[in-house]
Amino acid sequence: MKEFLNIKETDVFIRYFARETSAEEDDVVLSWLEASPENMSYFNQLKLLWEDTNDNNVLNQKFDTLASLNKFKDEMNRPQRRSVHLFRWSSLAASLLLLVGLSIYFLHHNNNKEINIVSNKKILKITLPDSSTVWLNRNSQISYNKEFNKKRSLKFSGEGYFEVKPNPSNPFEITTRTAKITVLGTKFNVNALPDHSTTEVVVVSGKVLLSQQIKGSTKKNDIILSSGEKGIERNNAEIPQKMLVDDPNYLSWKTHEFIFNNTNIKDIVAIINNIYDNAHIELETENTENCNLSGKFNCQSINDILDMLRIVLNIRVEKKGENIIIKSAGC
């Protein structure tokens, strides 16, 4: 695998955001991001500079920068100069990117105080200005004011796992379409899909206040959730519901760890299709009465899960286009 002396000193991020990197370079970027929280924070800042602008003048600056970087690359690709000036040109490219990036930041954010982050098709780890951490599931979104440290409040849609830094004097608030979540410092999962009329909160540690978010209402309907509890706020409910967590796989989208307790393969397939949005798994046979599975499994990819099912349940798997067909002889 190709390695960079310092990934910050290359234009690989520019090409990554523009979807011009090779699969090999994508692997390098992802490995670098996983190496430390600082790397992820640096990446998120550059990504915001890249995406968070609608100003034509700023866009022109961005493209001018890309043109300049392409000139740098042409110089770097000359055989007689590449070995001598690689580091110098890379450093100049990084400096130019930083300079124009700061221009983009100040031009745009002086007029727009809102920062929006969308995860699209990948799970995204974000470090907020107060050092709290958020993992966004695919197709999820958060937005917050650039003065977040003064008031820790954000809007949220989709699914995410939050690790909030304690600060009793400055509570952390999350607003969804149907609910408001208030915490002082805790770990919890939020599911507030935009096409659903519910907000679900599962608390891993600490305490969370779950309130209704109804415009024009003067009622104060809320519940306090503790570790191991789940709260559900529905649009038409008079008060949020509270119950014990009944789904051992509510965090599988983040951890890729699965716990099955005599779980039928039909339910397993439903879990997989829900967690991996690019999975198209179908169960061909109707006879699954004896196809049950128990245990804890660490499966980082769909192929890992399928291999595990082949071994444990003795099933056959066939691929037809984008679909994966599971065939079973009654297990």
VOPA-205534 format. One line per 3 residues: number of its first residue (from 1); their letters; for each residue x, y, z of N, C-alpha, C, O. Coordinates in pm, whole numbers, plus 50000, padded with zeros to 5 digits. Layout:
<sites>
NUM = a = X,Y,Z,X,Y,Z,X,Y,Z,X,Y,Z; ...
</sites>
This chain:
<sites>
1 = mke = 50085,49879,50000,50000,50000,50000,50088,50125,50000,50186,50133,50073; 50050,50222,49916,50123,50347,49913,50109,50420,50046,50001,50425,50104; 50219,50477,50093,50215,50552,50218,50268,50692,50194,50354,50712,50108
4 = fln = 50219,50789,50268,50263,50925,50258,50347,50961,50379,50321,50915,50491; 50450,51043,50356,50533,51088,50468,50447,51157,50572,50460,51133,50692; 50358,51244,50526,50262,51312,50613,50140,51342,50528,50147,51423,50436
7 = ike = 50030,51277,50559,49913,51288,50473,49861,51431,50466,49795,51468,50369; 49890,51513,50568,49848,51652,50565,49927,51732,50461,49883,51839,50420; 50043,51681,50418,50128,51756,50325,50103,51713,50181,50187,51739,50094
10 = tdv = 49993,51652,50153,49958,51612,50017,49823,51670,49981,49752,51721,50067; 49788,51661,49852,49657,51708,49806,49557,51594,49803,49453,51604,49738; 49588,51485,49872,49501,51367,49865,49360,51397,49916,49263,51341,49866
13 = fir = 49348,51487,50015,49215,51520,50066,49131,51591,49960,49013,51563,49944; 49194,51684,49886,49123,51755,49780,49064,51655,49681,48947,51664,49644; 49147,51562,49639,49100,51463,49541,49000,51366,49604,48911,51315,49536
16 = yfa = 49016,51340,49733,48922,51251,49802,48783,51317,49808,48683,51251,49781; 48777,51445,49842,48648,51515,49847,48586,51524,49709,48464,51519,49694; 48673,51539,49605,48623,51549,49468,48597,51412,49405,48561,51403,49287
19 = ret = 48616,51304,49484,48596,51166,49439,48685,51130,49321,48641,51066,49226; 48811,51174,49329,48907,51146,49223,49020,51055,49270,49114,51030,49195; 49012,51005,49395,49116,50917,49446,49095,50774,49401,48983,50733,49369
22 = sae = 49204,50699,49399,49196,50557,49368,49153,50479,49491,49152,50533,49602; 49118,50351,49472,49080,50267,49586,49196,50254,49684,49175,50249,49805; 49319,50250,49631,49438,50239,49717,49452,50365,49804,49483,50355,49923
25 = edd = 49430,50481,49743,49441,50606,49819,49328,50619,49921,49348,50673,50029; 49208,50569,49886,49097,50568,49981,49135,50490,50106,49105,50532,50218; 49200,50375,50088,49243,50293,50201,49343,50369,50288,49339,50360,50411
28 = vvl = 49434,50444,50223,49533,50522,50298,49463,50629,50383,49496,50647,50500; 49368,50698,50322,49295,50802,50395,49221,50744,50514,49230,50797,50624; 49147,50634,50491,49068,50574,50599,49158,50524,50712,49124,50538,50829
31 = swl = 49271,50464,50677,49366,50417,50780,49420,50533,50860,49435,50524,50982; 49451,50643,50792,49502,50762,50860,49397,50820,50953,49431,50864,51063; 49269,50821,50912,49163,50875,50995,49143,50792,51121,49113,50847,51228
34 = eas = 49160,50661,51110,49142,50573,51225,49258,50580,51323,49249,50527,51434; 49368,50643,51283,49489,50641,51366,49476,50726,51491,49536,50694,51594; 49398,50836,51485,49387,50921,51604,49267,51015,51591,49225,51048,51480
37 = pen = 49210,51059,51705,49101,51158,51701,49144,51290,51639,49063,51358,51577; 49273,51326,51656,49322,51451,51599,49314,51448,51447,49279,51547,51384; 49348,51332,51389,49339,51319,51244,49196,51337,51196,49170,51405,51097
40 = msy = 49102,51274,51269,48961,51284,51232,48912,51428,51243,48837,51475,51157; 48953,51498,51349,48912,51637,51367,48965,51725,51254,48893,51809,51200; 49092,51704,51217,49153,51780,51107,49076,51755,50977,49049,51849,50901
43 = fnq = 49043,51629,50951,48969,51591,50831,48831,51658,50828,48790,51710,50724; 48761,51657,50942,48627,51717,50947,48632,51866,50917,48544,51919,50850; 48736,51935,50968,48748,52077,50941,48768,52104,50793,48707,52195,50737
46 = lkl = 48854,52024,50728,48875,52041,50585,48748,52009,50506,48717,52075,50407; 48676,51907,50551,48553,51867,50481,48448,51978,50490,48377,52005,50393; 48440,52043,50607,48347,52155,50621,48385,52269,50527,48298,52330,50465
49 = lwe = 48515,52298,50517,48560,52403,50426,48526,52368,50282,48496,52456,50201; 48532,52241,50251,48506,52196,50114,48357,52203,50080,48321,52248,49971; 48270,52160,50172,48128,52144,50141,48041,52261,50185,47941,52290,50120
52 = dtn = 48079,52329,50293,47988,52422,50358,47998,52562,50299,48034,52657,50369; 47967,52575,50171,47968,52706,50108,47877,52710,49988,47870,52615,49911; 47805,52824,49971,47722,52846,49854,47761,52977,49784,47692,53022,49692
55 = dnn = 47869,53038,49826,47912,53166,49774,47993,53145,49646,48092,53072,49648; 47953,53207,49536,48020,53186,49408,48164,53232,49411,48252,53167,49354; 48190,53347,49477,48329,53394,49485,48416,53294,49558,48531,53271,49519
58 = vln = 48360,53235,49665,48436,53135,49740,48461,53012,49653,48571,52957,49654; 48359,52970,49579,48375,52854,49491,48483,52881,49387,48563,52792,49356; 48487,53002,49333,48590,53034,49235,48728,53023,49297,48821,52974,49233
61 = qkf = 48741,53068,49422,48869,53054,49491,48907,52907,49506,49022,52869,49491; 48805,52827,49537,48830,52683,49556,48885,52621,49427,48982,52545,49430; 48821,52654,49314,48863,52594,49189,48997,52650,49143,49077,52579,49082
64 = dtl = 49022,52778,49174,49154,52834,49144,49261,52760,49222,49371,52736,49172; 49227,52724,49346,49322,52648,49429,49351,52513,49366,49466,52471,49360; 49246,52446,49321,49264,52315,49257,49353,52327,49134,49438,52242,49110
67 = asl = 49332,52433,49056,49414,52453,48937,49561,52471,48975,49651,52417,48911; 49583,52549,49082,49720,52569,49129,49782,52440,49178,49900,52412,49153; 49701,52359,49248,49752,52231,49297,49786,52139,49181,49881,52061,49189
70 = nkf = 49708,52145,49073,49738,52063,48956,49871,52103,48894,49947,52019,48845; 49900,52236,48896,50029,52281,48846,50141,52225,48933,50245,52183,48883; 50119,52226,49066,50218,52169,49157,50243,52023,49124,50357,51977,49122
73 = kde = 50133,51949,49097,50148,51806,49068,50227,51785,48939,50306,51691,48929; 50205,51872,48837,50280,51860,48713,50429,51874,48739,50511,51800,48684; 50463,51972,48825,50604,51990,48861,50658,51868,48934,50771,51825,48910
76 = mnr = 50576,51814,49024,50620,51698,49102,50642,51576,49015,50724,51490,49046; 50568,51568,48904,50576,51449,48819,50693,51453,48721,50718,51355,48650; 50766,51566,48716,50883,51571,48630,50995,51488,48691,51036,51517,48803
79 = pqr = 51046,51383,48621,51143,51289,48681,51266,51357,48736,51316,51318,48842; 51319,51459,48665,51444,51518,48708,51431,51604,48832,51532,51638,48894; 51307,51641,48871,51291,51730,48986,51215,51665,49100,51219,51716,49212
82 = rsv = 51145,51554,49074,51054,51497,49173,51123,51460,49302,51074,51492,49410; 51239,51392,49294,51304,51342,49414,51357,51457,49499,51365,51445,49621; 51395,51570,49433,51454,51681,49507,51348,51769,49571,51365,51817,49682
85 = hlf = 51234,51790,49498,51140,51893,49539,51006,51839,49586,50912,51916,49606; 50994,51707,49605,50866,51651,49646,50815,51713,49775,50700,51757,49783; 50901,51718,49874,50856,51771,50004,50823,51920,49994,50727,51967,50055
88 = rws = 50905,51995,49916,50883,52139,49907,50751,52169,49838,50675,52254,49884; 50723,52099,49726,50596,52124,49655,50476,52080,49739,50373,52146,49739; 50490,51968,49810,50381,51922,49894,50350,52022,50003,50234,52050,50034
91 = sla = 50456,52078,50062,50437,52176,50168,50371,52302,50114,50284,52361,50180; 50412,52345,49993,50350,52462,49934,50203,52438,49904,50119,52526,49925; 50173,52318,49855,50032,52284,49827,49950,52288,49954,49838,52340,49955
94 = asl = 50005,52232,50061,49933,52231,50189,49913,52373,50242,49807,52406,50295; 50016,52456,50226,50005,52594,50274,49900,52671,50195,49822,52747,50252; 49899,52651,50063,49800,52719,49980,49659,52673,50015,49567,52754,50022
97 = lll = 49643,52543,50037,49513,52491,50076,49467,52553,50208,49351,52591,50221; 49558,52563,50304,49522,52621,50433,49484,52768,50418,49387,52813,50478; 49561,52844,50338,49535,52986,50320,49398,53009,50258,49320,53089,50309
100 = vgl = 49366,52938,50149,49236,52956,50084,49126,52897,50171,49014,52948,50173; 49158,52790,50244,49060,52732,50335,49016,52831,50440,48898,52841,50472; 49114,52904,50494,49079,53007,50594,48995,53117,50531,48905,53171,50596
103 = siy = 49024,53152,50405,48942,53252,50337,48800,53202,50321,48705,53276,50345; 48786,53076,50281,48653,53017,50268,48581,53022,50401,48464,53059,50407; 48651,52986,50508,48589,52982,50640,48535,53120,50680,48419,53134,50718
106 = flh = 48622,53222,50670,48580,53353,50716,48477,53418,50625,48386,53484,50673; 48491,53399,50494,48393,53456,50403,48255,53397,50423,48155,53467,50424; 48252,53265,50440,48123,53197,50451,48064,53206,50591,47946,53237,50607
109 = hnn = 48144,53180,50690,48090,53169,50825,48061,53304,50890,47988,53311,50989; 48117,53410,50835,48076,53540,50886,47931,53569,50850,47862,53643,50920; 47885,53508,50737,47747,53530,50693,47654,53418,50736,47533,53436,50739
112 = nke = 47709,53306,50769,47626,53191,50805,47688,53124,50927,47794,53063,50918; 47621,53136,51041,47676,53084,51165,47648,52936,51185,47696,52876,51281; 47570,52876,51096,47531,52737,51113,47629,52644,51044,47665,52665,50928
115 = ini = 47673,52541,51115,47760,52438,51059,47679,52310,51044,47619,52263,51140; 47677,52255,50924,47601,52133,50895,47696,52022,50854,47788,52043,50774; 47674,51904,50909,47754,51786,50874,47659,51673,50838,47570,51640,50915
118 = vsn = 47679,51613,50721,47596,51502,50673,47688,51382,50649,47794,51396,50588; 47647,51264,50696,47733,51146,50686,47719,51074,50552,47809,50999,50514; 47608,51096,50479,47584,51029,50352,47594,50877,50366,47522,50818,50446
121 = kki = 47683,50813,50289,47685,50667,50283,47789,50603,50375,47811,50482,50368; 47851,50682,50461,47954,50628,50549,47928,50668,50694,47873,50775,50720; 47968,50583,50786,47962,50618,50928,48072,50721,50955,48188,50702,50916
124 = lki = 48036,50829,51021,48127,50941,51038,48147,50972,51186,48050,50985,51261; 48272,50984,51226,48305,51023,51364,48339,51171,51367,48422,51219,51289; 48274,51244,51459,48291,51389,51465,48329,51430,51607,48270,51382,51704
127 = tlp = 48426,51517,51618,48460,51578,51746,48404,51719,51748,48444,51803,51668; 48311,51746,51840,48247,51877,51849,48340,51978,51917,48439,51938,51979; 48311,52107,51906,48399,52209,51966,48422,52193,52115,48525,52237,52166
130 = dss = 48327,52129,52189,48345,52111,52333,48415,51979,52366,48422,51940,52482; 48467,51911,52262,48538,51783,52274,48444,51665,52295,48491,51553,52316; 48313,51687,52290,48220,51574,52286,48236,51503,52152,48279,51564,52053
133 = tvw = 48200,51375,52149,48218,51296,52028,48085,51241,51979,48001,51198,52058; 48065,51244,51848,47944,51191,51786,47983,51097,51674,48068,51130,51591; 47921,50980,51672,47931,50889,51559,47799,50897,51483,47694,50861,51537
136 = lnr = 47802,50943,51358,47682,50951,51277,47666,50824,51195,47758,50785,51123; 47551,50761,51207,47521,50649,51118,47501,50704,50977,47493,50825,50957; 47494,50613,50880,47476,50655,50743,47349,50740,50726,47249,50718,50794
139 = nsq = 47357,50836,50635,47242,50921,50601,47185,50995,50723,47064,51006,50740; 47275,51046,50806,47235,51123,50925,47296,51263,50917,47386,51289,50837; 47244,51353,51000,47286,51493,50990,47279,51562,51125,47186,51541,51203
142 = isy = 47379,51646,51152,47374,51736,51267,47405,51877,51219,47475,51897,51120; 47351,51975,51290,47383,52115,51262,47392,52189,51395,47313,52164,51487; 47489,52280,51405,47507,52356,51528,47569,52491,51496,47630,52509,51391
145 = nke = 47554,52583,51588,47608,52717,51575,47758,52715,51595,47810,52635,51674; 47829,52802,51524,47975,52802,51537,48019,52848,51676,48134,52827,51715; 47928,52911,51753,47957,52947,51891,47904,52839,51985,47846,52869,52090
148 = fnk = 47923,52715,51946,47868,52600,52018,47911,52596,52164,47834,52555,52250; 48034,52637,52191,48084,52629,52329,48007,52719,52425,48003,52693,52545; 47945,52825,52372,47866,52914,52459,47732,52850,52494,47685,52861,52608
151 = krs = 47671,52785,52396,47546,52714,52420,47552,52582,52345,47547,52579,52222; 47563,52474,52420,47582,52342,52358,47447,52288,52309,47382,52207,52376; 47406,52335,52192,47277,52296,52138,47294,52261,51991,47360,52333,51917
154 = lkf = 47235,52149,51949,47243,52109,51809,47113,52046,51762,47034,51997,51843; 47093,52047,51631,46979,51981,51569,47027,51850,51509,47139,51840,51459; 46939,51749,51514,46983,51616,51474,46874,51543,51397,46755,51555,51427
157 = sge = 46917,51467,51295,46826,51382,51218,46901,51256,51178,47015,51264,51132; 46837,51140,51194,46901,51013,51158,46928,50929,51281,46843,50918,51370; 47047,50868,51286,47087,50789,51402,47230,50823,51439,47316,50836,51352
160 = gyf = 47254,50836,51570,47389,50871,51614,47415,50827,51756,47324,50812,51837; 47543,50808,51785,47587,50772,51920,47667,50888,51975,47761,50935,51911; 47630,50935,52095,47690,51054,52154,47767,51019,52280,47719,50944,52365
163 = evk = 47888,51074,52293,47964,51072,52417,47988,51217,52456,48074,51284,52400; 47910,51265,52554,47908,51407,52588,48004,51436,52703,48003,51368,52806; 48086,51538,52685,48176,51583,52791,48096,51651,52902,48013,51738,52875
166 = pnp = 48120,51612,53028,48044,51673,53139,48071,51823,53150,48185,51868,53139; 47964,51899,53173,47974,52042,53199,47842,52086,53262,47755,52137,53191; 47827,52068,53394,47699,52097,53462,47649,52240,53439,47528,52263,53440
169 = snp = 47739,52334,53418,47697,52473,53400,47653,52503,53256,47600,52610,53228; 47674,52408,53168,47637,52430,53027,47580,52300,52971,47652,52224,52905; 47451,52272,52995,47390,52146,52949,47399,52129,52798,47406,52226,52722
172 = fei = 47400,52004,52757,47409,51965,52616,47268,51929,52568,47204,51842,52626; 47220,51997,52463,47083,51976,52415,47082,51930,52270,47156,51982,52186; 46996,51831,52242,46976,51781,52106,46828,51798,52073,46742,51756,52150
175 = ttr = 46801,51859,51959,46663,51876,51915,46639,51794,51790,46711,51807,51691; 46536,51710,51793,46493,51636,51675,46358,51691,51631,46308,51789,51688; 46299,51629,51532,46170,51677,51482,46060,51661,51587,45963,51737,51586
178 = tak = 46075,51563,51677,45967,51535,51771,46007,51549,51918,45921,51544,52005; 46136,51567,51947,46177,51564,52088,46298,51652,52114,46368,51696,52023; 46319,51678,52244,46440,51746,52290,46507,51657,52393,46442,51602,52481
181 = itv = 46640,51644,52382,46718,51558,52471,46818,51648,52544,46895,51720,52480; 46817,51643,52677,46905,51727,52757,46993,51639,52845,46942,51550,52914; 47124,51663,52843,47218,51581,52922,47322,51673,52985,47342,51786,52942
184 = lgt = 47389,51619,53088,47502,51689,53149,47634,51625,53112,47735,51694,53100; 47635,51497,53093,47754,51423,53053,47724,51275,53055,47708,51217,53163; 47715,51213,52939,47671,51074,52935,47698,51014,52798,47749,51081,52708
187 = kfn = 47662,50886,52784,47675,50816,52656,47538,50758,52620,47474,50693,52701; 47495,50784,52496,47361,50740,52458,47348,50734,52306,47426,50795,52233; 47249,50659,52261,47221,50645,52119,47086,50711,52089,46991,50696,52165
190 = vna = 47080,50784,51977,46957,50851,51936,46918,50801,51797,47000,50796,51706; 46790,50764,51784,46737,50725,51654,46618,50815,51625,46512,50804,51687; 46637,50905,51528,46531,51000,51491,46529,51013,51339,46561,51118,51284
193 = lpd = 46490,50906,51272,46491,50904,51127,46391,51006,51073,46281,51019,51126; 46428,51078,50967,46342,51186,50917,46206,51139,50867,46110,51217,50867; 46194,51012,50823,46066,50963,50773,45985,50891,50880,45882,50831,50849
196 = hst = 46032,50896,51006,45958,50836,51117,45904,50947,51208,45960,51056,51213; 45796,50917,51278,45736,51016,51368,45775,50991,51513,45703,51031,51604; 45888,50924,51535,45933,50893,51670,46080,50931,51689,46157,50940,51593
199 = tev = 46116,50952,51814,46256,50967,51855,46282,50865,51964,46211,50861,52065; 46385,50781,51944,46421,50680,52043,46558,50712,52101,46652,50744,52028; 46568,50703,52233,46695,50729,52302,46727,50610,52390,46645,50568,52471
202 = vvv = 46847,50554,52375,46895,50446,52460,47016,50497,52537,47113,50542,52477; 47011,50490,52669,47118,50543,52753,47216,50432,52791,47177,50329,52845; 47343,50456,52762,47448,50361,52797,47502,50391,52936,47525,50299,53015
205 = sgk = 47521,50518,52967,47566,50558,53101,47517,50699,53130,47492,50777,53037; 47503,50732,53258,47457,50864,53296,47305,50876,53292,47234,50775,53299; 47257,50999,53281,47113,51025,53276,47080,51121,53163,47161,51207,53127
208 = vll = 46960,51105,53108,46913,51188,52997,46771,51232,53025,46689,51153,53072; 46741,51359,52996,46605,51410,53005,46546,51413,52865,46598,51483,52777; 46437,51338,52842,46371,51332,52713,46240,51408,52720,46153,51375,52800
211 = sqq = 46226,51512,52636,46108,51599,52639,46040,51600,52503,46102,51573,52401; 45910,51633,52506,45837,51651,52381,45879,51780,52314,45912,51879,52380; 45878,51778,52182,45910,51897,52103,45787,51929,52018,45779,51889,51902
214 = ikg = 45692,52001,52078,45567,52033,52010,45551,52184,52003,45545,52252,52106; 45545,52236,51883,45533,52381,51866,45399,52431,51922,45294,52374,51897; 45408,52540,51997,45288,52601,52051,45234,52537,52177,45137,52587,52234
217 = stk = 45296,52425,52222,45247,52357,52342,45309,52417,52467,45428,52450,52469; 45230,52431,52571,45280,52483,52699,45297,52372,52802,45338,52398,52915; 45264,52248,52763,45275,52134,52855,45421,52096,52875,45504,52107,52784
220 = knd = 45451,52053,52994,45587,52010,53027,45584,51859,53050,45573,51812,53163; 45594,51784,52940,45590,51639,52948,45729,51584,52918,45775,51591,52805; 45794,51529,53018,45927,51473,52997,45951,51358,53093,45879,51340,53191
223 = iil = 46056,51279,53063,46095,51166,53148,46247,51168,53163,46318,51222,53078; 46294,51108,53270,46438,51093,53294,46476,50948,53267,46415,50856,53321; 46577,50929,53183,46625,50795,53148,46761,50771,53212,46847,50859,53213
226 = ssg = 46779,50651,53265,46907,50611,53325,46970,50500,53241,46911,50452,53145; 47090,50460,53280,47163,50356,53208,47078,50230,53192,47018,50183,53289; 47075,50176,53070,46999,50055,53044,46852,50078,53012,46776,49982,52996
229 = ekg = 46811,50206,53003,46672,50238,52973,46659,50300,52834,46752,50363,52782; 46541,50281,52775,46510,50339,52645,46386,50426,52657,46289,50390,52723; 46391,50542,52592,46276,50631,52589,46229,50650,52446,46310,50660,52354
232 = ier = 46097,50655,52427,46040,50673,52294,45941,50789,52299,45847,50790,52378; 45965,50887,52214,45873,51000,52200,45802,50991,52065,45866,50996,51960; 45670,50976,52069,45589,50971,51948,45512,51101,51932,45480,51169,52030
235 = nna = 45483,51135,51810,45415,51261,51782,45284,51277,51858,45257,51384,51913; 45204,51170,51864,45070,51181,51920,45062,51136,52066,44953,51137,52125; 45173,51098,52124,45170,51051,52263,45162,51169,52360,45216,51276,52334
238 = eip = 45092,51146,52472,45080,51252,52572,45209,51270,52651,45238,51379,52698; 45285,51161,52664,45410,51166,52739,45504,51060,52682,45458,50954,52640; 45634,51087,52678,45727,50985,52628,45718,50855,52708,45691,50857,52828
241 = qkm = 45741,50744,52641,45741,50613,52706,45881,50578,52755,45981,50617,52695; 45886,50504,52865,46014,50456,52919,46007,50306,52940,45906,50254,52988; 46115,50236,52903,46120,50091,52917,46266,50047,52925,46357,50125,52897
244 = lvd = 46287,49922,52964,46422,49867,52962,46462,49836,52819,46378,49805,52735; 46592,49845,52793,46643,49817,52659,46617,49670,52626,46660,49582,52699; 46547,49644,52515,46513,49508,52478,46584,49460,52352,46563,49347,52308
247 = dpn = 46667,49545,52292,46738,49509,52170,46889,49509,52196,46949,49616,52210; 46951,49391,52204,47095,49387,52232,47180,49437,52117,47301,49456,52132; 47119,49460,52001,47195,49500,51882,47168,49645,51841,47188,49681,51725
250 = yls = 47123,49728,51936,47091,49865,51899,47215,49946,51859,47202,50047,51791; 47335,49901,51902,47457,49972,51864,47540,49896,51761,47655,49932,51735; 47483,49792,51703,47559,49711,51607,47602,49791,51486,47705,49759,51426
253 = wkt = 47526,49895,51449,47564,49978,51334,47700,50044,51357,47773,50071,51262; 47734,50070,51485,47861,50134,51519,47969,50032,51552,48082,50044,51505; 47935,49931,51634,48036,49837,51684,48058,49717,51592,48164,49656,51595
256 = hef = 47957,49684,51511,47958,49564,51427,47968,49437,51511,48015,49333,51464; 47925,49446,51635,47913,49328,51721,47764,49290,51730,47678,49377,51746; 47737,49161,51719,47599,49113,51717,47579,49009,51826,47662,48921,51847
259 = ifn = 47468,49022,51896,47432,48925,52000,47300,48859,51960,47198,48927,51943; 47303,48728,51946,47183,48653,51909,47149,48555,52021,47237,48487,52074; 47022,48549,52055,46974,48459,52160,46862,48373,52102,46744,48408,52108
262 = ntn = 46903,48261,52045,46808,48172,51976,46730,48251,51871,46609,48236,51857; 46802,48335,51798,46741,48424,51699,46725,48350,51567,46818,48287,51518; 46606,48359,51509,46578,48293,51382,46647,48366,51267,46667,48488,51273
265 = ikd = 46682,48293,51164,46756,48351,51052,46676,48461,50982,46734,48552,50923; 46542,48452,50988,46461,48560,50930,46489,48692,51000,46501,48797,50936; 46498,48687,51132,46527,48808,51208,46670,48854,51188,46698,48974,51186
268 = iva = 46761,48758,51172,46901,48793,51147,46915,48867,51015,46985,48967,51006; 46847,48818,50912,46851,48884,50782,46795,49026,50791,46850,49118,50731; 46686,49044,50867,46627,49178,50884,46726,49272,50953,46736,49389,50916
271 = iin = 46798,49222,51054,46897,49302,51126,47009,49345,51032,47051,49460,51032; 47058,49249,50953,47169,49278,50861,47127,49382,50758,47201,49478,50734; 47010,49365,50698,46964,49460,50597,46942,49599,50655,46956,49699,50585
274 = niy = 46907,49606,50782,46884,49735,50847,47014,49807,50878,47022,49929,50867; 47117,49731,50917,47244,49791,50959,47333,49824,50840,47396,49929,50837; 47338,49735,50742,47420,49757,50623,47328,49802,50510,47260,49720,50449
277 = dna = 47325,49933,50483,47227,49984,50388,47257,49943,50244,47171,49958,50157; 47377,49890,50218,47407,49842,50084,47386,49692,50071,47421,49633,49969; 47328,49629,50173,47300,49485,50168,47164,49462,50105,47067,49533,50133
280 = hie = 47157,49361,50021,47029,49322,49960,47017,49171,49978,47033,49094,49883; 46989,49130,50101,46987,48988,50134,46843,48937,50135,46755,48998,50195; 46822,48828,50068,46690,48765,50062,46701,48621,50112,46802,48554,50091
283 = let = 46595,48576,50177,46589,48439,50226,46497,48360,50133,46377,48388,50124; 46554,48262,50065,46476,48191,49964,46376,48094,50024,46261,48087,49980; 46420,48019,50124,46335,47913,50179,46238,47966,50285,46267,48063,50354
286 = ent = 46124,47901,50296,46026,47934,50400,46045,47847,50524,45994,47879,50632; 46119,47740,50508,46138,47645,50619,46258,47686,50702,46370,47641,50677; 46235,47772,50801,46345,47821,50884,46323,47791,51032,46389,47849,51118
289 = enc = 46231,47699,51062,46196,47672,51200,46315,47633,51286,46323,47670,51403; 46409,47559,51226,46525,47512,51302,46650,47596,51279,46759,47562,51325; 46635,47707,51206,46750,47792,51175,46763,47904,51277,46737,48020,51247
292 = nls = 46802,47869,51397,46819,47966,51505,46965,47973,51547,47040,47877,51534; 47004,48088,51598,47144,48110,51630,47157,48181,51764,47081,48274,51794; 47255,48138,51845,47286,48203,51972,47435,48231,51980,47516,48154,51929
295 = gkf = 47471,48341,52045,47612,48374,52063,47641,48518,52032,47554,48593,51987; 47766,48559,52057,47813,48694,52029,47914,48687,51917,48009,48609,51922; 47894,48771,51814,47977,48763,51695,48026,48903,51657,47951,49001,51664
298 = ncq = 48153,48910,51617,48213,49034,51570,48229,49023,51419,48316,48950,51371; 48145,49094,51346,48144,49085,51200,48160,49226,51143,48067,49306,51149; 48276,49255,51088,48303,49389,51040,48249,49417,50900,48248,49532,50856
301 = sin = 48206,49314,50831,48153,49334,50696,48042,49234,50670,48023,49138,50745; 47968,49257,50561,47862,49164,50523,47920,49026,50493,47861,48924,50528; 48037,49024,50429,48099,48895,50397,48135,48817,50524,48123,48695,50527
304 = dil = 48178,48889,50630,48207,48823,50757,48081,48756,50812,48085,48643,50861; 47969,48827,50804,47843,48772,50855,47802,48650,50775,47762,48548,50831; 47811,48660,50642,47772,48548,50557,47860,48426,50581,47811,48313,50583
307 = dml = 47990,48449,50598,48082,48338,50627,48045,48272,50759,48047,48149,50771; 48011,48355,50859,47971,48300,50989,47844,48217,50977,47836,48109,51036; 47745,48266,50901,47620,48192,50884,47642,48061,50809,47579,47960,50839
310 = riv = 47732,48063,50711,47764,47940,50637,47815,47832,50732,47774,47716,50726; 47907,47873,50819,47972,47777,50908,47876,47728,51017,47865,47608,51041; 47808,47821,51082,47727,47787,51199,47595,47721,51161,47552,47625,51224
313 = lni = 47529,47774,51057,47397,47723,51021,47399,47634,50897,47295,47581,50857; 47517,47617,50838,47531,47527,50723,47436,47566,50609,47364,47483,50555; 47438,47694,50576,47352,47743,50468,47436,47765,50342,47559,47763,50347
316 = rve = 47368,47786,50230,47433,47819,50103,47396,47961,50064,47283,48006,50086; 47493,48031,50005,47473,48170,49965,47505,48185,49818,47609,48138,49771; 47416,48252,49745,47438,48280,49604,47417,48428,49578,47332,48492,49641
319 = kkg = 47495,48483,49484,47480,48623,49448,47417,48634,49310,47462,48570,49215; 47311,48716,49301,47244,48743,49175,47237,48894,49156,47149,48961,49209; 47334,48945,49079,47343,49090,49064,47379,49154,49196,47479,49117,49258
322 = eni = 47297,49251,49242,47321,49316,49370,47259,49240,49486,47285,49273,49602; 47178,49140,49457,47108,49066,49560,47190,48946,49608,47262,48883,49531; 47177,48918,49737,47239,48800,49798,47128,48706,49842,47042,48743,49922
325 = iik = 47129,48586,49789,47023,48489,49818,47076,48385,49916,47177,48319,49890; 47007,48372,50030,47042,48269,50129,46952,48148,50107,46829,48159,50112; 47014,48035,50084,46941,47911,50064,46970,47818,50181,47084,47807,50226
328 = sag = 46866,47752,50230,46882,47666,50346,46802,47538,50327,46696,47538,50265; 46855,47431,50381,46786,47302,50377,46728,47270,50512,46728,47154,50555; 46679,47370,50580,46619,47347,50713,46718,47354,50825,46684,47328,50941
331 = c = 46844,47390,50794,46952,47403,50894,46967,47274,50973,47052,47266,51062
</sites>
